[in-house]
Amino acid sequence: MVSELSHYIAGRHTAGLSGRFAEVFDPCSGQVQARVPLAGREEVHNAVAVAAKAQAEWAAMNPQRRGRILLRFVDLVNRDLEGIARLLSSEHGKTLADSKGDIQRGLEVVEFAAGAPHLLKGEFSSDAGPGIDIHSLRQPLGVVAGITPFNFPAMIPLWKSGPALAAGNAFILKPSERDPSVPLRLAELYTEAGVPDGVFNVLNGDKEAVDALLEDPQVRAVGFVGSTPIAQYIYATAAAHGKRAQCFGGAKNHMVIMPDADLDQAADALIGAGYGSAGERCMAISVAVPVGEGTADRLAANLQDRVEALTVGHSLEPDSDFGPVVSAEAKERIEGYIQAGVDAGASLLADGRGLTVQGHEGGFWVGPTLFDHVTRDMAIYRNEIFGPVLSIVRAADYDEALELCNRNEFGNGVAIFTRDGDAARDFATRVDVGMVGINVPIPVPIAYYTFGGWKASGFGDLNQHGADAFRFYTKTKTVTTRWPSGIRHGASFVMPEGS
């Protein structure tokens, strides 16, 4: 039976009014399981007005009380973790364990954001001039929006909404229409935790809804995660309408394997980082860069053995290493890249095309794919495939490996595996990438550091979570104070000096 989903506005589920819908698939069966409404411009503007009206009361609340509500929300999500994870797996296709990780990494940022009383503190200077004190305040922006991707339907909405709410803003979430049910469930739990009606809202939609959010003057900031072309579009459009924007795009993450590295450890890391969640992660490692032919030959053999042992299956089966990709279109695109790699002359060591899973033949299955002898001019190297495809690009020496990372247009994440501290330190200093792992394959920072890529992977000056999130979601006001001392000096027409 196909269910009909809704928006979530002013603390309740709200039917769509536009008459337009998108289909939500079960990736393991290929069948439609729900329809989600796509908001029109009027619906967006009405939701923004609701959020603006609710925001003032929320902002006036003591930030410690806001933090307590967020911690209550964390408890409620943990209470319902199993059900939320199953819901996530049913629409995305990632394994149940991976879905739980998706949720938990989001909750860590909400827990960090509960420390808002400290993170919102300003500065104070006594006697900045004769009888003059200066202090600064961090105040919320008002209504802010998050436009989030299909691949982390819990984590990214939580990364964006947690700090925004803690800082006193009202939040409008426009999640991916491919897997909208978890965002709607999170909205219910925010309400149950005590977030006032209208402070957290979910608007499902497509480009029409995105453009309406970008153009609405009451939306003061927009955060986005997705592909680079759309990140560039949202960043430019938001700026043209006077909004702050924090936009994260695509990636082509490299892992350099030095000759002294533990190759078993490196191969295990590559398997998990390259094929976990079917490669549908912006921090997935999609390029292995072994240094030296001997290292490359041993690594390729090591990886091939491990790839052949992987199990692709239903997302709720406990022995599945990863599940299907999110849609039929994604499957077609990924298989097209695999063929392009073959046509370009790369060595195909494992071919994930044509995979079927017994009992689930209609699912969007792509098996683990491994290429060797990939060169930087090939499409499978240049473009983000966003699927379970790992390419080996051989480097003659360390300098060539470093240059390969630096010349790539993306700069999201990178890793190096080595026992040499000097090499690791030099790499971390010189590589032109925003997040670096040393013997860590997916260097996603913990909640109290910031997450953000460089070059074509990130647009905007402030990153996600950590202290940057509070800088992004607040504006600074500086107050200069002098109390009358009873001494009159007459009018002054000279620019005041600090002395």
Protein Blocks (a to p, Z undefined) as FASTA:
>chain_A
ZZdddddeehiacddfklpacddddfknopafbdcddddfklmmmmmmmmmmmmmmmmmp
cfklmmmmmmmmmmmmmmmmmmmmmmmmmmnopafklmmmmmmmmmmmmmmmmmmmmmmp
ccddehkbghiacddddddfbiadddddfklmmlmmmmmmmmmmmnopacdddddfklmm
lmmmmmmmmmmnopaghkaccddddfklmmmmmmmmklmbdcddddfklmmmmmmmmmmn
opacdddddddddddddfkbcfklmmmmmmmmmmgghlpafkbcfbdcdehjklmmmmmm
mmmmmmmmpccddfklmklmbdcdfbfklmmmmmmmmmmmmmnopacfbdcehiacehil
mbccddddddehiafkbmklmpcfkpabdcddddfblklmmmmmmmpmbdfbccdddfbf
klmmmmmmmpccfbdcehiablcdcfkbccddehjlbgcjbdcehjklmmmmpccddddd
dddehiaebjafbdcdfZZ
